[in-house]
Amino acid sequence: MYLRYFWHEKFTRVIIDYQNETITTINNSNSNIFNSDNLKHIEFHLSTKNHINPLYDFGFTKLCSHDGKETIITSLILNYSNIENILDDVKKIKKLDEVIYLS
């Protein structure tokens, strides 16, 4: 599980601008800026496992734009709580499962 998450995030950077309420993802030479205008919703995929279980910390955040693009940010580089309380105009969905596999 760790290796799959690691390879997904290997070249990814995330920049959160709390003042302007934007989330920028940079992967290699590709960059995407997300805000209230271009996001349809945000999904938080969270584990329900006990914190003693090693898979507890694995989860991801999926940014879904109006144009159908989806960007996944795993818990290895961003805890969902960092963006849970910004972008108030964007619908937020929490999806819970015991083990969170990348989709």
N, CA, C and O atoms as a Tinker XYZ file with bonds, in Angstrom:
   412  protein
     1  N      0.831000   -1.182000    0.000000    73     2
     2  CA     0.000000    0.000000    0.000000    64     1     3
     3  C      0.883000    1.257000    0.000000    63     2     4     5
     4  O      0.643000    2.193000   -0.763000    81     3
     5  N      1.891000    1.263000    0.853000    73     3     6
     6  CA     2.769000    2.429000    0.937000    64     5     7
     7  C      3.434000    2.697000   -0.415000    63     6     8     9
     8  O      3.490000    3.843000   -0.863000    81     7
     9  N      3.936000    1.651000   -1.061000    73     7    10
    10  CA     4.620000    1.830000   -2.344000    64     9    11
    11  C      3.675000    2.382000   -3.419000    63    10    12    13
    12  O      4.068000    3.231000   -4.219000    81    11
    13  N      2.455000    1.906000   -3.431000    73    11    14
    14  CA     1.487000    2.413000   -4.414000    64    13    15
    15  C      1.220000    3.904000   -4.188000    63    14    16    17
    16  O      1.196000    4.682000   -5.142000    81    15
    17  N      1.024000    4.295000   -2.946000    73    15    18
    18  CA     0.802000    5.706000   -2.631000    64    17    19
    19  C      2.052000    6.516000   -2.984000    63    18    20    21
    20  O      1.959000    7.597000   -3.566000    81    19
    21  N      3.221000    5.978000   -2.622000    73    19    22
    22  CA     4.480000    6.676000   -2.881000    64    21    23
    23  C      4.669000    6.922000   -4.374000    63    22    24    25
    24  O      4.995000    8.040000   -4.772000    81    23
    25  N      4.473000    5.912000   -5.199000    73    23    26
    26  CA     4.661000    6.063000   -6.638000    64    25    27
    27  C      3.646000    7.039000   -7.228000    63    26    28    29
    28  O      3.954000    7.752000   -8.183000    81    27
    29  N      2.464000    7.073000   -6.677000    73    27    30
    30  CA     1.457000    8.025000   -7.164000    64    29    31
    31  C      1.904000    9.462000   -6.889000    63    30    32    33
    32  O      1.643000   10.357000   -7.693000    81    31
    33  N      2.570000    9.682000   -5.766000    73    31    34
    34  CA     2.936000   11.027000   -5.328000    64    33    35
    35  C      4.388000   11.401000   -5.582000    63    34    36    37
    36  O      4.812000   12.496000   -5.213000    81    35
    37  N      5.147000   10.530000   -6.192000    73    35    38
    38  CA     6.594000   10.705000   -6.292000    64    37    39
    39  C      7.022000   12.093000   -6.757000    63    38    40    41
    40  O      7.947000   12.666000   -6.181000    81    39
    41  N      6.390000   12.639000   -7.763000    73    39    42
    42  CA     6.802000   13.935000   -8.305000    64    41    43
    43  C      5.751000   15.023000   -8.093000    63    42    44    45
    44  O      5.723000   16.011000   -8.827000    81    43
    45  N      4.899000   14.847000   -7.105000    73    43    46
    46  CA     3.794000   15.776000   -6.884000    64    45    47
    47  C      4.109000   16.748000   -5.745000    63    46    48    49
    48  O      4.662000   16.371000   -4.712000    81    47
    49  N      3.740000   18.004000   -5.971000    73    47    50
    50  CA     3.797000   19.035000   -4.929000    64    49    51
    51  C      2.421000   19.667000   -4.832000    63    50    52    53
    52  O      1.720000   19.804000   -5.835000    81    51
    53  N      2.040000   20.048000   -3.635000    73    51    54
    54  CA     0.756000   20.712000   -3.410000    64    53    55
    55  C      1.029000   22.021000   -2.684000    63    54    56    57
    56  O      1.753000   22.063000   -1.690000    81    55
    57  N      0.434000   23.085000   -3.203000    73    55    58
    58  CA     0.559000   24.403000   -2.572000    64    57    59
    59  C     -0.847000   24.878000   -2.228000    63    58    60    61
    60  O     -1.715000   24.963000   -3.097000    81    59
    61  N     -1.062000   25.185000   -0.960000    73    59    62
    62  CA    -2.361000   25.682000   -0.509000    64    61    63
    63  C     -2.208000   27.155000   -0.150000    63    62    64    65
    64  O     -1.389000   27.525000    0.692000    81    63
    65  N     -2.997000   27.972000   -0.795000    73    63    66
    66  CA    -3.022000   29.401000   -0.511000    64    65    67
    67  C     -4.316000   29.669000    0.257000    63    66    68    69
    68  O     -5.388000   29.789000   -0.336000    81    67
    69  N     -4.204000   29.761000    1.563000    73    67    70
    70  CA    -5.388000   29.941000    2.407000    64    69    71
    71  C     -6.018000   31.321000    2.212000    63    70    72    73
    72  O     -7.235000   31.468000    2.319000    81    71
    73  N     -5.212000   32.311000    1.934000    73    71    74
    74  CA    -5.737000   33.662000    1.766000    64    73    75
    75  C     -6.596000   33.769000    0.508000    63    74    76    77
    76  O     -7.687000   34.338000    0.552000    81    75
    77  N     -6.117000   33.230000   -0.609000    73    75    78
    78  CA    -6.868000   33.288000   -1.871000    64    77    79
    79  C     -7.730000   32.059000   -2.095000    63    78    80    81
    80  O     -8.434000   31.967000   -3.101000    81    79
    81  N     -7.680000   31.116000   -1.167000    73    79    82
    82  CA    -8.440000   29.869000   -1.227000    64    81    83
    83  C     -8.245000   29.147000   -2.558000    63    82    84    85
    84  O     -9.190000   28.913000   -3.311000    81    83
    85  N     -6.988000   28.805000   -2.818000    73    83    86
    86  CA    -6.650000   28.016000   -4.001000    64    85    87
    87  C     -5.778000   26.839000   -3.591000    63    86    88    89
    88  O     -5.034000   26.899000   -2.613000    81    87
    89  N     -5.892000   25.777000   -4.363000    73    87    90
    90  CA    -5.047000   24.598000   -4.187000    64    89    91
    91  C     -4.348000   24.377000   -5.522000    63    90    92    93
    92  O     -5.005000   24.207000   -6.550000    81    91
    93  N     -3.036000   24.380000   -5.509000    73    91    94
    94  CA    -2.258000   24.170000   -6.717000    64    93    95
    95  C     -1.548000   22.838000   -6.615000    63    94    96    97
    96  O     -0.863000   22.566000   -5.629000    81    95
    97  N     -1.711000   21.998000   -7.641000    73    95    98
    98  CA    -0.978000   20.740000   -7.699000    64    97    99
    99  C      0.030000   20.840000   -8.831000    63    98   100   101
   100  O     -0.292000   21.303000   -9.925000    81    99
   101  N      1.244000   20.405000   -8.559000    73    99   102
   102  CA     2.319000   20.424000   -9.547000    64   101   103
   103  C      2.867000   19.016000   -9.636000    63   102   104   105
   104  O      3.314000   18.445000   -8.642000    81   103
   105  N      2.828000   18.459000  -10.846000    73   103   106
   106  CA     3.339000   17.113000  -11.089000    64   105   107
   107  C      4.190000   17.181000  -12.344000    63   106   108   109
   108  O      3.680000   17.390000  -13.445000    81   107
   109  N      5.506000   17.001000  -12.164000    73   107   110
   110  CA     6.471000   17.195000  -13.260000    64   109   111
   111  C      6.292000   18.603000  -13.804000    63   110   112   113
   112  O      6.510000   19.566000  -13.069000    81   111
   113  N      5.909000   18.757000  -15.047000    73   111   114
   114  CA     5.743000   20.094000  -15.622000    64   113   115
   115  C      4.274000   20.523000  -15.680000    63   114   116   117
   116  O      3.971000   21.621000  -16.147000    81   115
   117  N      3.364000   19.670000  -15.211000    73   115   118
   118  CA     1.936000   20.000000  -15.219000    64   117   119
   119  C      1.542000   20.679000  -13.924000    63   118   120   121
   120  O      1.949000   20.269000  -12.837000    81   119
   121  N      0.742000   21.724000  -14.059000    73   119   122
   122  CA     0.281000   22.452000  -12.884000    64   121   123
   123  C     -1.213000   22.719000  -13.031000    63   122   124   125
   124  O     -1.680000   23.098000  -14.105000    81   123
   125  N     -1.956000   22.520000  -11.950000    73   123   126
   126  CA    -3.393000   22.772000  -11.928000    64   125   127
   127  C     -3.719000   23.634000  -10.722000    63   126   128   129
   128  O     -3.230000   23.392000   -9.619000    81   127
   129  N     -4.542000   24.633000  -10.942000    73   127   130
   130  CA    -4.988000   25.494000   -9.845000    64   129   131
   131  C     -6.479000   25.268000   -9.658000    63   130   132   133
   132  O     -7.264000   25.397000  -10.598000    81   131
   133  N     -6.856000   24.931000   -8.436000    73   131   134
   134  CA    -8.256000   24.663000   -8.099000    64   133   135
   135  C     -8.755000   25.741000   -7.143000    63   134   136   137
   136  O     -8.041000   26.186000   -6.244000    81   135
   137  N    -10.014000   26.149000   -7.370000    73   135   138
   138  CA   -10.653000   27.121000   -6.486000    64   137   139
   139  C    -12.160000   26.861000   -6.501000    63   138   140   141
   140  O    -12.620000   25.890000   -7.102000    81   139
   141  N    -12.911000   27.712000   -5.852000    73   139   142
   142  CA   -14.367000   27.524000   -5.762000    64   141   143
   143  C    -15.053000   27.586000   -7.120000    63   142   144   145
   144  O    -16.113000   26.988000   -7.305000    81   143
   145  N    -14.468000   28.295000   -8.060000    73   143   146
   146  CA   -15.086000   28.445000   -9.378000    64   145   147
   147  C    -14.964000   27.201000  -10.248000    63   146   148   149
   148  O    -15.879000   26.895000  -11.013000    81   147
   149  N    -13.849000   26.479000  -10.144000    73   147   150
   150  CA   -13.657000   25.349000  -11.056000    64   149   151
   151  C    -13.806000   23.974000  -10.403000    63   150   152   153
   152  O    -13.664000   22.959000  -11.084000    81   151
   153  N    -14.086000   23.918000   -9.107000    73   151   154
   154  CA   -14.280000   22.631000   -8.437000    64   153   155
   155  C    -15.759000   22.295000   -8.307000    63   154   156   157
   156  O    -16.558000   23.104000   -7.835000    81   155
   157  N    -16.100000   21.108000   -8.728000    73   155   158
   158  CA   -17.474000   20.607000   -8.571000    64   157   159
   159  C    -17.677000   20.094000   -7.155000    63   158   160   161
   160  O    -18.659000   20.431000   -6.494000    81   159
   161  N    -16.733000   19.270000   -6.695000    73   159   162
   162  CA   -16.765000   18.799000   -5.309000    64   161   163
   163  C    -15.402000   18.237000   -4.925000    63   162   164   165
   164  O    -14.538000   18.011000   -5.772000    81   163
   165  N    -15.235000   18.019000   -3.625000    73   163   166
   166  CA   -14.026000   17.423000   -3.061000    64   165   167
   167  C    -14.442000   16.183000   -2.298000    63   166   168   169
   168  O    -15.355000   16.237000   -1.474000    81   167
   169  N    -13.784000   15.070000   -2.560000    73   167   170
   170  CA   -14.054000   13.821000   -1.844000    64   169   171
   171  C    -12.886000   13.513000   -0.915000    63   170   172   173
   172  O    -11.724000   13.545000   -1.320000    81   171
   173  N    -13.215000   13.215000    0.330000    73   171   174
   174  CA   -12.220000   12.780000    1.305000    64   173   175
   175  C    -12.431000   11.290000    1.530000    63   174   176   177
   176  O    -13.457000   10.888000    2.078000    81   175
   177  N    -11.483000   10.474000    1.120000    73   175   178
   178  CA   -11.554000    9.023000    1.294000    64   177   179
   179  C    -10.738000    8.678000    2.544000    63   178   180   181
   180  O     -9.509000    8.749000    2.537000    81   179
   181  N    -11.440000    8.306000    3.610000    73   179   182
   182  CA   -10.822000    8.153000    4.927000    64   181   183
   183  C    -10.990000    6.737000    5.451000    63   182   184   185
   184  O    -11.988000    6.071000    5.179000    81   183
   185  N     -9.994000    6.290000    6.208000    73   183   186
   186  CA   -10.028000    4.954000    6.792000    64   185   187
   187  C    -10.764000    4.968000    8.127000    63   186   188   189
   188  O    -10.654000    5.915000    8.906000    81   187
   189  N    -11.514000    3.899000    8.373000    73   187   190
   190  CA   -12.201000    3.741000    9.657000    64   189   191
   191  C    -11.426000    2.815000   10.582000    63   190   192   193
   192  O    -11.883000    2.511000   11.684000    81   191
   193  N    -10.259000    2.366000   10.143000    73   191   194
   194  CA    -9.451000    1.457000   10.962000    64   193   195
   195  C     -8.993000    2.150000   12.244000    63   194   196   197
   196  O     -8.880000    3.374000   12.302000    81   195
   197  N     -8.740000    1.358000   13.244000    73   195   198
   198  CA    -8.222000    1.828000   14.514000    64   197   199
   199  C     -6.829000    2.421000   14.299000    63   198   200   201
   200  O     -6.066000    1.922000   13.472000    81   199
   201  N     -6.495000    3.475000   15.032000    73   199   202
   202  CA    -5.202000    4.149000   14.858000    64   201   203
   203  C     -4.004000    3.249000   15.138000    63   202   204   205
   204  O     -2.882000    3.608000   14.779000    81   203
   205  N     -4.200000    2.106000   15.761000    73   203   206
   206  CA    -3.107000    1.164000   16.010000    64   205   207
   207  C     -2.767000    0.393000   14.732000    63   206   208   209
   208  O     -1.633000   -0.056000   14.563000    81   207
   209  N     -3.734000    0.240000   13.845000    73   207   210
   210  CA    -3.534000   -0.485000   12.593000    64   209   211
   211  C     -2.644000    0.331000   11.653000    63   210   212   213
   212  O     -2.869000    1.531000   11.493000    81   211
   213  N     -1.630000   -0.296000   11.024000    73   211   214
   214  CA    -0.722000    0.454000   10.148000    64   213   215
   215  C     -1.392000    1.053000    8.910000    63   214   216   217
   216  O     -0.830000    1.962000    8.301000    81   215
   217  N     -2.567000    0.575000    8.522000    73   215   218
   218  CA    -3.251000    1.118000    7.357000    64   217   219
   219  C     -4.155000    2.302000    7.700000    63   218   220   221
   220  O     -4.791000    2.879000    6.818000    81   219
   221  N     -4.208000    2.657000    8.974000    73   219   222
   222  CA    -5.090000    3.723000    9.435000    64   221   223
   223  C     -4.808000    5.058000    8.741000    63   222   224   225
   224  O     -5.740000    5.783000    8.395000    81   223
   225  N     -3.551000    5.379000    8.541000    73   223   226
   226  CA    -3.181000    6.686000    8.003000    64   225   227
   227  C     -3.357000    6.813000    6.491000    63   226   228   229
   228  O     -3.207000    7.905000    5.943000    81   227
   229  N     -3.669000    5.724000    5.822000    73   227   230
   230  CA    -3.797000    5.792000    4.369000    64   229   231
   231  C     -5.184000    6.295000    3.983000    63   230   232   233
   232  O     -6.205000    5.764000    4.420000    81   231
   233  N     -5.189000    7.309000    3.171000    73   231   234
   234  CA    -6.408000    7.897000    2.656000    64   233   235
   235  C     -6.018000    8.869000    1.564000    63   234   236   237
   236  O     -4.831000    9.082000    1.316000    81   235
   237  N     -6.989000    9.452000    0.916000    73   235   238
   238  CA    -6.660000   10.434000   -0.105000    64   237   239
   239  C     -7.803000   11.424000   -0.277000    63   238   240   241
   240  O     -8.936000   11.193000    0.144000    81   239
   241  N     -7.457000   12.528000   -0.910000    73   239   242
   242  CA    -8.409000   13.574000   -1.233000    64   241   243
   243  C     -8.510000   13.642000   -2.748000    63   242   244   245
   244  O     -7.494000   13.682000   -3.442000    81   243
   245  N     -9.733000   13.657000   -3.260000    73   243   246
   246  CA    -9.943000   13.739000   -4.708000    64   245   247
   247  C    -10.610000   15.067000   -5.027000    63   246   248   249
   248  O    -11.700000   15.369000   -4.541000    81   247
   249  N     -9.934000   15.852000   -5.854000    73   247   250
   250  CA   -10.478000   17.125000   -6.313000    64   249   251
   251  C    -11.147000   16.881000   -7.658000    63   250   252   253
   252  O    -10.487000   16.451000   -8.605000    81   251
   253  N    -12.426000   17.145000   -7.756000    73   251   254
   254  CA   -13.205000   16.885000   -8.973000    64   253   255
   255  C    -13.665000   18.216000   -9.564000    63   254   256   257
   256  O    -14.455000   18.936000   -8.954000    81   255
   257  N    -13.166000   18.531000  -10.749000    73   255   258
   258  CA   -13.477000   19.813000  -11.372000    64   257   259
   259  C    -14.731000   19.718000  -12.230000    63   258   260   261
   260  O    -15.196000   18.624000  -12.551000    81   259
   261  N    -15.267000   20.865000  -12.595000    73   259   262
   262  CA   -16.471000   20.924000  -13.426000    64   261   263
   263  C    -16.237000   20.340000  -14.815000    63   262   264   265
   264  O    -17.177000   19.855000  -15.447000    81   263
   265  N    -14.989000   20.380000  -15.301000    73   263   266
   266  CA   -14.707000   19.857000  -16.642000    64   265   267
   267  C    -14.410000   18.355000  -16.647000    63   266   268   269
   268  O    -13.982000   17.814000  -17.667000    81   267
   269  N    -14.634000   17.685000  -15.522000    73   267   270
   270  CA   -14.490000   16.231000  -15.447000    64   269   271
   271  C    -13.116000   15.737000  -15.034000    63   270   272   273
   272  O    -12.926000   14.528000  -14.895000    81   271
   273  N    -12.164000   16.613000  -14.836000    73   271   274
   274  CA   -10.833000   16.199000  -14.405000    64   273   275
   275  C    -10.852000   15.876000  -12.920000    63   274   276   277
   276  O    -11.542000   16.521000  -12.130000    81   275
   277  N    -10.072000   14.858000  -12.561000    73   275   278
   278  CA    -9.943000   14.473000  -11.156000    64   277   279
   279  C     -8.470000   14.445000  -10.787000    63   278   280   281
   280  O     -7.641000   13.918000  -11.529000    81   279
   281  N     -8.158000   15.008000   -9.653000    73   279   282
   282  CA    -6.798000   15.000000   -9.143000    64   281   283
   283  C     -6.817000   14.371000   -7.760000    63   282   284   285
   284  O     -7.595000   14.769000   -6.893000    81   283
   285  N     -5.952000   13.385000   -7.566000    73   283   286
   286  CA    -5.874000   12.686000   -6.278000    64   285   287
   287  C     -4.614000   13.116000   -5.546000    63   286   288   289
   288  O     -3.517000   13.125000   -6.104000    81   287
   289  N     -4.801000   13.470000   -4.286000    73   287   290
   290  CA    -3.689000   13.827000   -3.410000    64   289   291
   291  C     -3.731000   12.858000   -2.232000    63   290   292   293
   292  O     -4.698000   12.853000   -1.470000    81   291
   293  N     -2.702000   12.046000   -2.077000    73   291   294
   294  CA    -2.728000   11.045000   -1.010000    64   293   295
   295  C     -2.329000   11.654000    0.330000    63   294   296   297
   296  O     -1.805000   12.765000    0.407000    81   295
   297  N     -2.591000   10.897000    1.359000    73   295   298
   298  CA    -2.283000   11.331000    2.721000    64   297   299
   299  C     -0.781000   11.373000    2.983000    63   298   300   301
   300  O     -0.360000   11.868000    4.028000    81   299
   301  N      0.029000   10.872000    2.069000    73   299   302
   302  CA     1.477000   10.949000    2.261000    64   301   303
   303  C      1.990000   12.376000    2.173000    63   302   304   305
   304  O      3.000000   12.711000    2.791000    81   303
   305  N      1.297000   13.231000    1.403000    73   303   306
   306  CA     1.757000   14.616000    1.289000    64   305   307
   307  C      0.740000   15.641000    1.775000    63   306   308   309
   308  O      1.075000   16.816000    1.928000    81   307
   309  N     -0.493000   15.216000    2.021000    73   307   310
   310  CA    -1.495000   16.177000    2.479000    64   309   311
   311  C     -2.540000   15.496000    3.343000    63   310   312   313
   312  O     -3.208000   14.560000    2.904000    81   311
   313  N     -2.676000   15.961000    4.552000    73   311   314
   314  CA    -3.752000   15.503000    5.414000    64   313   315
   315  C     -5.022000   16.246000    5.006000    63   314   316   317
   316  O     -5.002000   17.464000    4.829000    81   315
   317  N     -6.114000   15.520000    4.858000    73   315   318
   318  CA    -7.363000   16.126000    4.384000    64   317   319
   319  C     -7.789000   17.331000    5.216000    63   318   320   321
   320  O     -8.425000   18.247000    4.694000    81   319
   321  N     -7.454000   17.343000    6.479000    73   319   322
   322  CA    -7.890000   18.437000    7.355000    64   321   323
   323  C     -7.295000   19.781000    6.937000    63   322   324   325
   324  O     -7.808000   20.831000    7.325000    81   323
   325  N     -6.216000   19.759000    6.147000    73   323   326
   326  CA    -5.611000   21.008000    5.680000    64   325   327
   327  C     -6.504000   21.768000    4.707000    63   326   328   329
   328  O     -6.377000   22.984000    4.572000    81   327
   329  N     -7.409000   21.062000    4.028000    73   327   330
   330  CA    -8.295000   21.752000    3.091000    64   329   331
   331  C     -9.773000   21.566000    3.421000    63   330   332   333
   332  O    -10.644000   22.036000    2.688000    81   331
   333  N    -10.046000   20.890000    4.509000    73   331   334
   334  CA   -11.438000   20.624000    4.888000    64   333   335
   335  C    -12.233000   21.903000    5.137000    63   334   336   337
   336  O    -13.429000   21.955000    4.853000    81   335
   337  N    -11.584000   22.918000    5.658000    73   335   338
   338  CA   -12.306000   24.125000    6.061000    64   337   339
   339  C    -12.089000   25.326000    5.148000    63   338   340   341
   340  O    -12.403000   26.455000    5.525000    81   339
   341  N    -11.551000   25.092000    3.947000    73   339   342
   342  CA   -11.479000   26.179000    2.973000    64   341   343
   343  C    -12.402000   25.830000    1.811000    63   342   344   345
   344  O    -12.971000   24.740000    1.777000    81   343
   345  N    -12.549000   26.724000    0.887000    73   343   346
   346  CA   -13.426000   26.531000   -0.271000    64   345   347
   347  C    -14.849000   26.191000    0.189000    63   346   348   349
   348  O    -15.402000   25.151000   -0.167000    81   347
   349  N    -15.420000   27.084000    0.979000    73   347   350
   350  CA   -16.742000   26.851000    1.575000    64   349   351
   351  C    -17.844000   26.630000    0.550000    63   350   352   353
   352  O    -18.828000   25.954000    0.851000    81   351
   353  N    -17.705000   27.183000   -0.657000    73   351   354
   354  CA   -18.744000   27.046000   -1.677000    64   353   355
   355  C    -18.693000   25.710000   -2.415000    63   354   356   357
   356  O    -19.564000   25.419000   -3.235000    81   355
   357  N    -17.685000   24.906000   -2.128000    73   355   358
   358  CA   -17.515000   23.621000   -2.812000    64   357   359
   359  C    -18.081000   22.503000   -1.939000    63   358   360   361
   360  O    -17.811000   22.429000   -0.740000    81   359
   361  N    -18.879000   21.630000   -2.573000    73   359   362
   362  CA   -19.459000   20.486000   -1.856000    64   361   363
   363  C    -18.333000   19.544000   -1.423000    63   362   364   365
   364  O    -17.427000   19.241000   -2.200000    81   363
   365  N    -18.405000   19.091000   -0.181000    73   363   366
   366  CA   -17.398000   18.172000    0.359000    64   365   367
   367  C    -18.075000   16.868000    0.769000    63   366   368   369
   368  O    -19.103000   16.870000    1.448000    81   367
   369  N    -17.485000   15.766000    0.349000    73   367   370
   370  CA   -18.040000   14.439000    0.598000    64   369   371
   371  C    -16.997000   13.608000    1.329000    63   370   372   373
   372  O    -15.849000   13.532000    0.894000    81   371
   373  N    -17.387000   12.982000    2.440000    73   371   374
   374  CA   -16.494000   12.057000    3.141000    64   373   375
   375  C    -16.937000   10.634000    2.857000    63   374   376   377
   376  O    -18.085000   10.261000    3.101000    81   375
   377  N    -16.004000    9.845000    2.335000    73   375   378
   378  CA   -16.269000    8.437000    2.052000    64   377   379
   379  C    -15.384000    7.614000    2.974000    63   378   380   381
   380  O    -14.163000    7.774000    2.993000    81   379
   381  N    -16.018000    6.729000    3.740000    73   379   382
   382  CA   -15.301000    5.953000    4.740000    64   381   383
   383  C    -15.222000    4.487000    4.337000    63   382   384   385
   384  O    -16.170000    3.930000    3.783000    81   383
   385  N    -14.086000    3.876000    4.621000    73   383   386
   386  CA   -13.885000    2.445000    4.389000    64   385   387
   387  C    -12.756000    1.990000    5.293000    63   386   388   389
   388  O    -11.996000    2.813000    5.803000    81   387
   389  N    -12.640000    0.685000    5.494000    73   387   390
   390  CA   -11.560000    0.193000    6.353000    64   389   391
   391  C    -10.197000    0.403000    5.719000    63   390   392   393
   392  O     -9.277000    0.910000    6.361000    81   391
   393  N    -10.068000    0.012000    4.455000    73   391   394
   394  CA    -8.810000    0.170000    3.732000    64   393   395
   395  C     -9.087000    1.031000    2.512000    63   394   396   397
   396  O    -10.027000    0.765000    1.762000    81   395
   397  N     -8.280000    2.052000    2.311000    73   395   398
   398  CA    -8.504000    3.000000    1.225000    64   397   399
   399  C     -7.500000    2.728000    0.110000    63   398   400   401
   400  O     -6.321000    3.065000    0.220000    81   399
   401  N     -7.987000    2.112000   -0.964000    73   399   402
   402  CA    -7.158000    1.850000   -2.135000    64   401   403
   403  C     -7.307000    3.016000   -3.099000    63   402   404   405
   404  O     -8.382000    3.604000   -3.216000    81   403
   405  N     -6.225000    3.344000   -3.784000    73   403   406
   406  CA    -6.312000    4.398000   -4.799000    64   405   407
   407  C     -7.239000    3.960000   -5.911000    63   406   408   409
   408  O     -7.161000    2.825000   -6.381000    81   407
   409  N     -8.109000    4.848000   -6.331000    73   407   410
   410  CA    -9.049000    4.488000   -7.404000    64   409   411
   411  C     -8.598000    5.035000   -8.735000    63   410   412
   412  O     -9.268000    4.829000   -9.747000    81   411
